[in-house]
């Protein structure tokens, strides 16, 4: 999986309300970041997400059995990514 490290985005603290954004590793915590941005992200954050992570990785996270993405968000992104 190729991650584009040259695309930077300042993570919004309100998007990651349960942790300090300084402690988020975009590679190690990819699932967490993808789930939060797909569920609660602003359009610019979603745009960044699709540039930073490969599409297949985003789809893989959405398809995980215990994904934290709401059913409505999952339905929307499934239609968009199809």
PyMOL Python script that loads the backbone (N, CA, C, O; Angstrom):
from pymol import cmd

cmd.read_pdbstr("""\
ATOM      1  N   UNK A   1       0.825  -1.179   0.000  1.00  0.00           N
ATOM      2  CA  UNK A   1       0.000   0.000   0.000  1.00  0.00           C
ATOM      3  C   UNK A   1       0.870   1.243   0.000  1.00  0.00           C
ATOM      4  O   UNK A   1       1.750   1.403   0.846  1.00  0.00           O
ATOM      5  N   UNK A   2       0.618   2.099  -0.936  1.00  0.00           N
ATOM      6  CA  UNK A   2       1.412   3.316  -1.050  1.00  0.00           C
ATOM      7  C   UNK A   2       0.713   4.469  -0.331  1.00  0.00           C
ATOM      8  O   UNK A   2      -0.458   4.754  -0.584  1.00  0.00           O
ATOM      9  N   UNK A   3       1.437   5.116   0.554  1.00  0.00           N
ATOM     10  CA  UNK A   3       0.920   6.279   1.258  1.00  0.00           C
ATOM     11  C   UNK A   3       1.707   7.485   0.778  1.00  0.00           C
ATOM     12  O   UNK A   3       2.935   7.448   0.714  1.00  0.00           O
ATOM     13  N   UNK A   4       1.001   8.548   0.442  1.00  0.00           N
ATOM     14  CA  UNK A   4       1.643   9.775  -0.052  1.00  0.00           C
ATOM     15  C   UNK A   4       2.002  10.663   1.132  1.00  0.00           C
ATOM     16  O   UNK A   4       1.171  11.446   1.592  1.00  0.00           O
ATOM     17  N   UNK A   5       3.210  10.552   1.624  1.00  0.00           N
ATOM     18  CA  UNK A   5       3.633  11.292   2.807  1.00  0.00           C
ATOM     19  C   UNK A   5       3.802  12.788   2.561  1.00  0.00           C
ATOM     20  O   UNK A   5       3.840  13.565   3.515  1.00  0.00           O
ATOM     21  N   UNK A   6       3.902  13.202   1.313  1.00  0.00           N
ATOM     22  CA  UNK A   6       4.130  14.619   1.040  1.00  0.00           C
ATOM     23  C   UNK A   6       2.848  15.446   1.131  1.00  0.00           C
ATOM     24  O   UNK A   6       2.911  16.671   1.020  1.00  0.00           O
ATOM     25  N   UNK A   7       1.711  14.828   1.325  1.00  0.00           N
ATOM     26  CA  UNK A   7       0.441  15.541   1.466  1.00  0.00           C
ATOM     27  C   UNK A   7       0.151  15.681   2.955  1.00  0.00           C
ATOM     28  O   UNK A   7      -0.142  14.700   3.638  1.00  0.00           O
ATOM     29  N   UNK A   8       0.237  16.909   3.447  1.00  0.00           N
ATOM     30  CA  UNK A   8       0.057  17.126   4.877  1.00  0.00           C
ATOM     31  C   UNK A   8      -1.311  17.718   5.171  1.00  0.00           C
ATOM     32  O   UNK A   8      -1.905  18.404   4.339  1.00  0.00           O
ATOM     33  N   UNK A   9      -1.793  17.440   6.365  1.00  0.00           N
ATOM     34  CA  UNK A   9      -3.071  17.961   6.819  1.00  0.00           C
ATOM     35  C   UNK A   9      -2.992  18.074   8.331  1.00  0.00           C
ATOM     36  O   UNK A   9      -2.582  17.133   9.011  1.00  0.00           O
ATOM     37  N   UNK A  10      -3.380  19.205   8.845  1.00  0.00           N
ATOM     38  CA  UNK A  10      -3.427  19.362  10.295  1.00  0.00           C
ATOM     39  C   UNK A  10      -4.723  18.722  10.774  1.00  0.00           C
ATOM     40  O   UNK A  10      -5.816  19.138  10.391  1.00  0.00           O
ATOM     41  N   UNK A  11      -4.583  17.705  11.616  1.00  0.00           N
ATOM     42  CA  UNK A  11      -5.753  17.003  12.110  1.00  0.00           C
ATOM     43  C   UNK A  11      -6.502  17.869  13.122  1.00  0.00           C
ATOM     44  O   UNK A  11      -5.898  18.454  14.021  1.00  0.00           O
ATOM     45  N   UNK A  12      -7.800  17.941  12.966  1.00  0.00           N
ATOM     46  CA  UNK A  12      -8.664  18.721  13.839  1.00  0.00           C
ATOM     47  C   UNK A  12      -8.878  17.985  15.163  1.00  0.00           C
ATOM     48  O   UNK A  12      -9.265  16.816  15.158  1.00  0.00           O
ATOM     49  N   UNK A  13      -8.634  18.645  16.286  1.00  0.00           N
ATOM     50  CA  UNK A  13      -8.801  18.023  17.604  1.00  0.00           C
ATOM     51  C   UNK A  13     -10.250  17.580  17.809  1.00  0.00           C
ATOM     52  O   UNK A  13     -10.492  16.535  18.414  1.00  0.00           O
ATOM     53  N   UNK A  14     -11.209  18.351  17.320  1.00  0.00           N
ATOM     54  CA  UNK A  14     -12.614  17.986  17.518  1.00  0.00           C
ATOM     55  C   UNK A  14     -12.994  16.722  16.739  1.00  0.00           C
ATOM     56  O   UNK A  14     -13.973  16.058  17.080  1.00  0.00           O
ATOM     57  N   UNK A  15     -12.243  16.393  15.719  1.00  0.00           N
ATOM     58  CA  UNK A  15     -12.480  15.167  14.964  1.00  0.00           C
ATOM     59  C   UNK A  15     -11.977  13.942  15.742  1.00  0.00           C
ATOM     60  O   UNK A  15     -12.521  12.844  15.628  1.00  0.00           O
ATOM     61  N   UNK A  16     -10.934  14.164  16.525  1.00  0.00           N
ATOM     62  CA  UNK A  16     -10.339  13.088  17.334  1.00  0.00           C
ATOM     63  C   UNK A  16     -10.472  13.478  18.805  1.00  0.00           C
ATOM     64  O   UNK A  16      -9.477  13.659  19.508  1.00  0.00           O
ATOM     65  N   UNK A  17     -11.709  13.600  19.250  1.00  0.00           N
ATOM     66  CA  UNK A  17     -12.021  14.121  20.575  1.00  0.00           C
ATOM     67  C   UNK A  17     -11.512  13.257  21.718  1.00  0.00           C
ATOM     68  O   UNK A  17     -11.351  13.748  22.836  1.00  0.00           O
ATOM     69  N   UNK A  18     -11.259  11.997  21.462  1.00  0.00           N
ATOM     70  CA  UNK A  18     -10.893  11.087  22.532  1.00  0.00           C
ATOM     71  C   UNK A  18      -9.392  10.857  22.673  1.00  0.00           C
ATOM     72  O   UNK A  18      -8.963  10.020  23.467  1.00  0.00           O
ATOM     73  N   UNK A  19      -8.597  11.592  21.909  1.00  0.00           N
ATOM     74  CA  UNK A  19      -7.144  11.447  22.009  1.00  0.00           C
ATOM     75  C   UNK A  19      -6.477  12.755  21.598  1.00  0.00           C
ATOM     76  O   UNK A  19      -7.111  13.629  21.007  1.00  0.00           O
ATOM     77  N   UNK A  20      -5.225  12.875  21.909  1.00  0.00           N
ATOM     78  CA  UNK A  20      -4.446  14.043  21.511  1.00  0.00           C
ATOM     79  C   UNK A  20      -3.952  13.814  20.086  1.00  0.00           C
ATOM     80  O   UNK A  20      -3.299  12.808  19.810  1.00  0.00           O
ATOM     81  N   UNK A  21      -4.260  14.740  19.181  1.00  0.00           N
ATOM     82  CA  UNK A  21      -3.876  14.547  17.774  1.00  0.00           C
ATOM     83  C   UNK A  21      -2.369  14.449  17.589  1.00  0.00           C
ATOM     84  O   UNK A  21      -1.911  13.902  16.586  1.00  0.00           O
ATOM     85  N   UNK A  22      -1.603  14.956  18.516  1.00  0.00           N
ATOM     86  CA  UNK A  22      -0.134  14.866  18.433  1.00  0.00           C
ATOM     87  C   UNK A  22       0.335  13.415  18.553  1.00  0.00           C
ATOM     88  O   UNK A  22       1.431  13.076  18.105  1.00  0.00           O
ATOM     89  N   UNK A  23      -0.485  12.570  19.152  1.00  0.00           N
ATOM     90  CA  UNK A  23      -0.125  11.164  19.358  1.00  0.00           C
ATOM     91  C   UNK A  23      -0.579  10.243  18.226  1.00  0.00           C
ATOM     92  O   UNK A  23      -0.334   9.038  18.274  1.00  0.00           O
ATOM     93  N   UNK A  24      -1.232  10.795  17.221  1.00  0.00           N
ATOM     94  CA  UNK A  24      -1.742   9.971  16.127  1.00  0.00           C
ATOM     95  C   UNK A  24      -0.657   9.785  15.073  1.00  0.00           C
ATOM     96  O   UNK A  24      -0.125  10.751  14.527  1.00  0.00           O
ATOM     97  N   UNK A  25      -0.348   8.540  14.806  1.00  0.00           N
ATOM     98  CA  UNK A  25       0.589   8.173  13.743  1.00  0.00           C
ATOM     99  C   UNK A  25      -0.266   7.799  12.531  1.00  0.00           C
ATOM    100  O   UNK A  25      -1.033   6.837  12.588  1.00  0.00           O
ATOM    101  N   UNK A  26      -0.142   8.543  11.450  1.00  0.00           N
ATOM    102  CA  UNK A  26      -1.003   8.347  10.288  1.00  0.00           C
ATOM    103  C   UNK A  26      -0.849   6.984   9.629  1.00  0.00           C
ATOM    104  O   UNK A  26      -1.751   6.530   8.926  1.00  0.00           O
ATOM    105  N   UNK A  27       0.274   6.336   9.848  1.00  0.00           N
ATOM    106  CA  UNK A  27       0.464   4.996   9.287  1.00  0.00           C
ATOM    107  C   UNK A  27      -0.044   3.930  10.262  1.00  0.00           C
ATOM    108  O   UNK A  27      -0.819   3.054   9.878  1.00  0.00           O
ATOM    109  N   UNK A  28       0.389   4.005  11.507  1.00  0.00           N
ATOM    110  CA  UNK A  28      -0.022   3.005  12.498  1.00  0.00           C
ATOM    111  C   UNK A  28      -1.498   3.112  12.847  1.00  0.00           C
ATOM    112  O   UNK A  28      -2.138   2.098  13.127  1.00  0.00           O
ATOM    113  N   UNK A  29      -2.042   4.302  12.835  1.00  0.00           N
ATOM    114  CA  UNK A  29      -3.436   4.536  13.207  1.00  0.00           C
ATOM    115  C   UNK A  29      -4.311   4.817  11.992  1.00  0.00           C
ATOM    116  O   UNK A  29      -5.296   5.549  12.090  1.00  0.00           O
ATOM    117  N   UNK A  30      -3.959   4.242  10.855  1.00  0.00           N
ATOM    118  CA  UNK A  30      -4.686   4.504   9.605  1.00  0.00           C
ATOM    119  C   UNK A  30      -6.164   4.156   9.730  1.00  0.00           C
ATOM    120  O   UNK A  30      -7.017   4.924   9.282  1.00  0.00           O
ATOM    121  N   UNK A  31      -6.477   3.028  10.323  1.00  0.00           N
ATOM    122  CA  UNK A  31      -7.885   2.627  10.463  1.00  0.00           C
ATOM    123  C   UNK A  31      -8.658   3.676  11.239  1.00  0.00           C
ATOM    124  O   UNK A  31      -9.744   4.079  10.822  1.00  0.00           O
ATOM    125  N   UNK A  32      -8.126   4.117  12.341  1.00  0.00           N
ATOM    126  CA  UNK A  32      -8.749   5.114  13.204  1.00  0.00           C
ATOM    127  C   UNK A  32      -8.976   6.422  12.439  1.00  0.00           C
ATOM    128  O   UNK A  32     -10.060   7.001  12.497  1.00  0.00           O
ATOM    129  N   UNK A  33      -7.959   6.874  11.732  1.00  0.00           N
ATOM    130  CA  UNK A  33      -8.045   8.125  10.975  1.00  0.00           C
ATOM    131  C   UNK A  33      -9.085   8.000   9.863  1.00  0.00           C
ATOM    132  O   UNK A  33      -9.917   8.890   9.693  1.00  0.00           O
ATOM    133  N   UNK A  34      -9.045   6.920   9.118  1.00  0.00           N
ATOM    134  CA  UNK A  34      -9.976   6.707   8.012  1.00  0.00           C
ATOM    135  C   UNK A  34     -11.413   6.673   8.527  1.00  0.00           C
ATOM    136  O   UNK A  34     -12.290   7.316   7.951  1.00  0.00           O
ATOM    137  N   UNK A  35     -11.659   5.940   9.592  1.00  0.00           N
ATOM    138  CA  UNK A  35     -13.008   5.845  10.137  1.00  0.00           C
ATOM    139  C   UNK A  35     -13.539   7.210  10.568  1.00  0.00           C
ATOM    140  O   UNK A  35     -14.671   7.566  10.243  1.00  0.00           O
ATOM    141  N   UNK A  36     -12.735   7.968  11.290  1.00  0.00           N
ATOM    142  CA  UNK A  36     -13.184   9.271  11.780  1.00  0.00           C
ATOM    143  C   UNK A  36     -13.426  10.253  10.651  1.00  0.00           C
ATOM    144  O   UNK A  36     -14.424  10.973  10.659  1.00  0.00           O
ATOM    145  N   UNK A  37     -12.529  10.291   9.683  1.00  0.00           N
ATOM    146  CA  UNK A  37     -12.681  11.261   8.595  1.00  0.00           C
ATOM    147  C   UNK A  37     -13.890  10.900   7.726  1.00  0.00           C
ATOM    148  O   UNK A  37     -14.638  11.791   7.323  1.00  0.00           O
ATOM    149  N   UNK A  38     -14.094   9.626   7.435  1.00  0.00           N
ATOM    150  CA  UNK A  38     -15.251   9.242   6.629  1.00  0.00           C
ATOM    151  C   UNK A  38     -16.560   9.534   7.352  1.00  0.00           C
ATOM    152  O   UNK A  38     -17.555   9.880   6.715  1.00  0.00           O
ATOM    153  N   UNK A  39     -16.568   9.400   8.656  1.00  0.00           N
ATOM    154  CA  UNK A  39     -17.789   9.615   9.437  1.00  0.00           C
ATOM    155  C   UNK A  39     -18.043  11.092   9.753  1.00  0.00           C
ATOM    156  O   UNK A  39     -19.176  11.562   9.652  1.00  0.00           O
ATOM    157  N   UNK A  40     -17.002  11.815  10.132  1.00  0.00           N
ATOM    158  CA  UNK A  40     -17.200  13.159  10.671  1.00  0.00           C
ATOM    159  C   UNK A  40     -16.381  14.252   9.992  1.00  0.00           C
ATOM    160  O   UNK A  40     -16.447  15.412  10.400  1.00  0.00           O
ATOM    161  N   UNK A  41     -15.616  13.904   8.972  1.00  0.00           N
ATOM    162  CA  UNK A  41     -14.708  14.861   8.358  1.00  0.00           C
ATOM    163  C   UNK A  41     -15.386  15.916   7.505  1.00  0.00           C
ATOM    164  O   UNK A  41     -16.461  15.692   6.950  1.00  0.00           O
ATOM    165  N   UNK A  42     -14.746  17.062   7.410  1.00  0.00           N
ATOM    166  CA  UNK A  42     -15.169  18.131   6.509  1.00  0.00           C
ATOM    167  C   UNK A  42     -14.714  17.771   5.091  1.00  0.00           C
ATOM    168  O   UNK A  42     -13.839  16.922   4.926  1.00  0.00           O
ATOM    169  N   UNK A  43     -15.291  18.398   4.077  1.00  0.00           N
ATOM    170  CA  UNK A  43     -14.907  18.068   2.690  1.00  0.00           C
ATOM    171  C   UNK A  43     -13.403  18.143   2.424  1.00  0.00           C
ATOM    172  O   UNK A  43     -12.868  17.305   1.699  1.00  0.00           O
ATOM    173  N   UNK A  44     -12.711  19.133   2.998  1.00  0.00           N
ATOM    174  CA  UNK A  44     -11.268  19.234   2.771  1.00  0.00           C
ATOM    175  C   UNK A  44     -10.514  18.081   3.424  1.00  0.00           C
ATOM    176  O   UNK A  44      -9.481  17.648   2.913  1.00  0.00           O
ATOM    177  N   UNK A  45     -11.020  17.582   4.545  1.00  0.00           N
ATOM    178  CA  UNK A  45     -10.387  16.442   5.222  1.00  0.00           C
ATOM    179  C   UNK A  45     -10.625  15.155   4.441  1.00  0.00           C
ATOM    180  O   UNK A  45      -9.735  14.308   4.352  1.00  0.00           O
ATOM    181  N   UNK A  46     -11.799  15.007   3.885  1.00  0.00           N
ATOM    182  CA  UNK A  46     -12.107  13.829   3.063  1.00  0.00           C
ATOM    183  C   UNK A  46     -11.248  13.842   1.803  1.00  0.00           C
ATOM    184  O   UNK A  46     -10.721  12.808   1.391  1.00  0.00           O
ATOM    185  N   UNK A  47     -11.111  15.005   1.203  1.00  0.00           N
ATOM    186  CA  UNK A  47     -10.259  15.142   0.015  1.00  0.00           C
ATOM    187  C   UNK A  47      -8.827  14.749   0.342  1.00  0.00           C
ATOM    188  O   UNK A  47      -8.192  14.019  -0.419  1.00  0.00           O
ATOM    189  N   UNK A  48      -8.319  15.225   1.460  1.00  0.00           N
ATOM    190  CA  UNK A  48      -6.965  14.868   1.897  1.00  0.00           C
ATOM    191  C   UNK A  48      -6.858  13.360   2.095  1.00  0.00           C
ATOM    192  O   UNK A  48      -5.875  12.743   1.683  1.00  0.00           O
ATOM    193  N   UNK A  49      -7.875  12.764   2.729  1.00  0.00           N
ATOM    194  CA  UNK A  49      -7.867  11.329   3.015  1.00  0.00           C
ATOM    195  C   UNK A  49      -7.677  10.517   1.735  1.00  0.00           C
ATOM    196  O   UNK A  49      -6.886   9.574   1.702  1.00  0.00           O
ATOM    197  N   UNK A  50      -8.407  10.888   0.681  1.00  0.00           N
ATOM    198  CA  UNK A  50      -8.326  10.146  -0.582  1.00  0.00           C
ATOM    199  C   UNK A  50      -7.014  10.383  -1.327  1.00  0.00           C
ATOM    200  O   UNK A  50      -6.637   9.593  -2.193  1.00  0.00           O
ATOM    201  N   UNK A  51      -6.330  11.452  -0.995  1.00  0.00           N
ATOM    202  CA  UNK A  51      -5.006  11.683  -1.579  1.00  0.00           C
ATOM    203  C   UNK A  51      -3.917  10.991  -0.772  1.00  0.00           C
ATOM    204  O   UNK A  51      -2.898  10.574  -1.322  1.00  0.00           O
ATOM    205  N   UNK A  52      -4.133  10.873   0.528  1.00  0.00           N
ATOM    206  CA  UNK A  52      -3.112  10.331   1.423  1.00  0.00           C
ATOM    207  C   UNK A  52      -3.106   8.805   1.441  1.00  0.00           C
ATOM    208  O   UNK A  52      -2.046   8.184   1.367  1.00  0.00           O
ATOM    209  N   UNK A  53      -4.293   8.200   1.541  1.00  0.00           N
ATOM    210  CA  UNK A  53      -4.407   6.742   1.607  1.00  0.00           C
ATOM    211  C   UNK A  53      -4.906   6.186   0.282  1.00  0.00           C
ATOM    212  O   UNK A  53      -5.731   6.817  -0.379  1.00  0.00           O
ATOM    213  N   UNK A  54      -4.420   5.017  -0.114  1.00  0.00           N
ATOM    214  CA  UNK A  54      -4.905   4.389  -1.351  1.00  0.00           C
ATOM    215  C   UNK A  54      -6.378   3.991  -1.212  1.00  0.00           C
ATOM    216  O   UNK A  54      -6.831   3.627  -0.126  1.00  0.00           O
ATOM    217  N   UNK A  55      -7.100   4.062  -2.295  1.00  0.00           N
ATOM    218  CA  UNK A  55      -8.533   3.738  -2.304  1.00  0.00           C
ATOM    219  C   UNK A  55      -8.800   2.340  -1.760  1.00  0.00           C
ATOM    220  O   UNK A  55      -9.757   2.132  -1.015  1.00  0.00           O
ATOM    221  N   UNK A  56      -7.952   1.382  -2.134  1.00  0.00           N
ATOM    222  CA  UNK A  56      -8.175   0.002  -1.676  1.00  0.00           C
ATOM    223  C   UNK A  56      -8.024  -0.119  -0.149  1.00  0.00           C
ATOM    224  O   UNK A  56      -8.688  -0.952   0.469  1.00  0.00           O
ATOM    225  N   UNK A  57      -7.170   0.691   0.453  1.00  0.00           N
ATOM    226  CA  UNK A  57      -7.019   0.659   1.911  1.00  0.00           C
ATOM    227  C   UNK A  57      -8.261   1.246   2.582  1.00  0.00           C
ATOM    228  O   UNK A  57      -8.707   0.740   3.612  1.00  0.00           O
ATOM    229  N   UNK A  58      -8.811   2.293   2.012  1.00  0.00           N
ATOM    230  CA  UNK A  58     -10.022   2.905   2.559  1.00  0.00           C
ATOM    231  C   UNK A  58     -11.186   1.921   2.480  1.00  0.00           C
ATOM    232  O   UNK A  58     -11.941   1.771   3.441  1.00  0.00           O
ATOM    233  N   UNK A  59     -11.330   1.261   1.352  1.00  0.00           N
ATOM    234  CA  UNK A  59     -12.395   0.266   1.180  1.00  0.00           C
ATOM    235  C   UNK A  59     -12.210  -0.890   2.156  1.00  0.00           C
ATOM    236  O   UNK A  59     -13.181  -1.385   2.728  1.00  0.00           O
ATOM    237  N   UNK A  60     -10.973  -1.318   2.347  1.00  0.00           N
ATOM    238  CA  UNK A  60     -10.672  -2.415   3.269  1.00  0.00           C
ATOM    239  C   UNK A  60     -11.096  -2.050   4.696  1.00  0.00           C
ATOM    240  O   UNK A  60     -11.670  -2.878   5.404  1.00  0.00           O
ATOM    241  N   UNK A  61     -10.819  -0.833   5.111  1.00  0.00           N
ATOM    242  CA  UNK A  61     -11.215  -0.375   6.451  1.00  0.00           C
ATOM    243  C   UNK A  61     -12.738  -0.352   6.570  1.00  0.00           C
ATOM    244  O   UNK A  61     -13.288  -0.748   7.598  1.00  0.00           O
ATOM    245  N   UNK A  62     -13.413   0.107   5.529  1.00  0.00           N
ATOM    246  CA  UNK A  62     -14.880   0.151   5.566  1.00  0.00           C
ATOM    247  C   UNK A  62     -15.488  -1.237   5.675  1.00  0.00           C
ATOM    248  O   UNK A  62     -16.551  -1.403   6.273  1.00  0.00           O
ATOM    249  N   UNK A  63     -14.827  -2.231   5.106  1.00  0.00           N
ATOM    250  CA  UNK A  63     -15.355  -3.592   5.080  1.00  0.00           C
ATOM    251  C   UNK A  63     -14.999  -4.425   6.314  1.00  0.00           C
ATOM    252  O   UNK A  63     -15.418  -5.577   6.425  1.00  0.00           O
ATOM    253  N   UNK A  64     -14.238  -3.855   7.230  1.00  0.00           N
ATOM    254  CA  UNK A  64     -13.884  -4.596   8.434  1.00  0.00           C
ATOM    255  C   UNK A  64     -15.138  -4.890   9.258  1.00  0.00           C
ATOM    256  O   UNK A  64     -16.028  -4.045   9.354  1.00  0.00           O
ATOM    257  N   UNK A  65     -15.214  -6.086   9.853  1.00  0.00           N
ATOM    258  CA  UNK A  65     -16.428  -6.476  10.572  1.00  0.00           C
ATOM    259  C   UNK A  65     -16.783  -5.551  11.748  1.00  0.00           C
ATOM    260  O   UNK A  65     -17.963  -5.357  12.037  1.00  0.00           O
ATOM    261  N   UNK A  66     -15.817  -5.002  12.402  1.00  0.00           N
ATOM    262  CA  UNK A  66     -16.092  -4.132  13.551  1.00  0.00           C
ATOM    263  C   UNK A  66     -15.732  -2.683  13.255  1.00  0.00           C
ATOM    264  O   UNK A  66     -15.277  -1.953  14.136  1.00  0.00           O
ATOM    265  N   UNK A  67     -15.934  -2.287  12.037  1.00  0.00           N
ATOM    266  CA  UNK A  67     -15.644  -0.914  11.634  1.00  0.00           C
ATOM    267  C   UNK A  67     -16.496   0.051  12.448  1.00  0.00           C
ATOM    268  O   UNK A  67     -17.662  -0.226  12.728  1.00  0.00           O
ATOM    269  N   UNK A  68     -15.914   1.179  12.826  1.00  0.00           N
ATOM    270  CA  UNK A  68     -16.611   2.175  13.633  1.00  0.00           C
ATOM    271  C   UNK A  68     -17.371   3.185  12.778  1.00  0.00           C
ATOM    272  O   UNK A  68     -17.908   4.155  13.311  1.00  0.00           O
ATOM    273  N   UNK A  69     -17.426   2.981  11.486  1.00  0.00           N
ATOM    274  CA  UNK A  69     -18.149   3.874  10.588  1.00  0.00           C
ATOM    275  C   UNK A  69     -19.646   3.579  10.716  1.00  0.00           C
ATOM    276  O   UNK A  69     -20.055   2.418  10.699  1.00  0.00           O
ATOM    277  N   UNK A  70     -20.460   4.629  10.845  1.00  0.00           N
ATOM    278  CA  UNK A  70     -21.902   4.431  10.974  1.00  0.00           C
ATOM    279  C   UNK A  70     -22.469   3.808   9.703  1.00  0.00           C
ATOM    280  O   UNK A  70     -21.869   3.901   8.632  1.00  0.00           O
ATOM    281  N   UNK A  71     -23.617   3.179   9.833  1.00  0.00           N
ATOM    282  CA  UNK A  71     -24.239   2.515   8.681  1.00  0.00           C
ATOM    283  C   UNK A  71     -24.567   3.515   7.571  1.00  0.00           C
ATOM    284  O   UNK A  71     -24.410   3.204   6.391  1.00  0.00           O
ATOM    285  N   UNK A  72     -25.017   4.705   7.943  1.00  0.00           N
ATOM    286  CA  UNK A  72     -25.346   5.718   6.927  1.00  0.00           C
ATOM    287  C   UNK A  72     -24.093   6.163   6.178  1.00  0.00           C
ATOM    288  O   UNK A  72     -24.105   6.266   4.951  1.00  0.00           O
ATOM    289  N   UNK A  73     -23.021   6.426   6.906  1.00  0.00           N
ATOM    290  CA  UNK A  73     -21.777   6.836   6.260  1.00  0.00           C
ATOM    291  C   UNK A  73     -21.230   5.719   5.385  1.00  0.00           C
ATOM    292  O   UNK A  73     -20.760   5.960   4.273  1.00  0.00           O
ATOM    293  N   UNK A  74     -21.295   4.501   5.895  1.00  0.00           N
ATOM    294  CA  UNK A  74     -20.793   3.355   5.124  1.00  0.00           C
ATOM    295  C   UNK A  74     -21.579   3.195   3.825  1.00  0.00           C
ATOM    296  O   UNK A  74     -20.995   2.912   2.779  1.00  0.00           O
ATOM    297  N   UNK A  75     -22.893   3.373   3.884  1.00  0.00           N
ATOM    298  CA  UNK A  75     -23.716   3.262   2.686  1.00  0.00           C
ATOM    299  C   UNK A  75     -23.349   4.350   1.675  1.00  0.00           C
ATOM    300  O   UNK A  75     -23.245   4.079   0.478  1.00  0.00           O
ATOM    301  N   UNK A  76     -23.155   5.561   2.150  1.00  0.00           N
ATOM    302  CA  UNK A  76     -22.770   6.666   1.273  1.00  0.00           C
ATOM    303  C   UNK A  76     -21.438   6.395   0.596  1.00  0.00           C
ATOM    304  O   UNK A  76     -21.334   6.493  -0.627  1.00  0.00           O
ATOM    305  N   UNK A  77     -20.419   6.055   1.376  1.00  0.00           N
ATOM    306  CA  UNK A  77     -19.073   5.860   0.822  1.00  0.00           C
ATOM    307  C   UNK A  77     -19.016   4.615  -0.062  1.00  0.00           C
ATOM    308  O   UNK A  77     -18.225   4.571  -1.005  1.00  0.00           O
ATOM    309  N   UNK A  78     -19.827   3.617   0.219  1.00  0.00           N
ATOM    310  CA  UNK A  78     -19.875   2.436  -0.643  1.00  0.00           C
ATOM    311  C   UNK A  78     -20.398   2.817  -2.022  1.00  0.00           C
ATOM    312  O   UNK A  78     -19.877   2.353  -3.036  1.00  0.00           O
ATOM    313  N   UNK A  79     -21.425   3.660  -2.065  1.00  0.00           N
ATOM    314  CA  UNK A  79     -21.943   4.133  -3.356  1.00  0.00           C
ATOM    315  C   UNK A  79     -20.934   4.988  -4.104  1.00  0.00           C
ATOM    316  O   UNK A  79     -20.765   4.849  -5.316  1.00  0.00           O
ATOM    317  N   UNK A  80     -20.273   5.864  -3.381  1.00  0.00           N
ATOM    318  CA  UNK A  80     -19.310   6.763  -4.004  1.00  0.00           C
ATOM    319  C   UNK A  80     -18.086   6.015  -4.530  1.00  0.00           C
ATOM    320  O   UNK A  80     -17.567   6.338  -5.598  1.00  0.00           O
ATOM    321  N   UNK A  81     -17.633   5.022  -3.781  1.00  0.00           N
ATOM    322  CA  UNK A  81     -16.406   4.304  -4.145  1.00  0.00           C
ATOM    323  C   UNK A  81     -16.642   3.146  -5.111  1.00  0.00           C
ATOM    324  O   UNK A  81     -15.689   2.528  -5.586  1.00  0.00           O
ATOM    325  N   UNK A  82     -17.906   2.853  -5.401  1.00  0.00           N
ATOM    326  CA  UNK A  82     -18.222   1.715  -6.297  1.00  0.00           C
ATOM    327  C   UNK A  82     -17.839   1.997  -7.717  1.00  0.00           C
ATOM    328  O   UNK A  82     -18.036   1.151  -8.590  1.00  0.00           O
TER     329      UNK A  82
END
""", "prot")
cmd.dss("prot")
cmd.show_as("cartoon", "prot")
cmd.util.cbc("prot")
cmd.orient("prot")
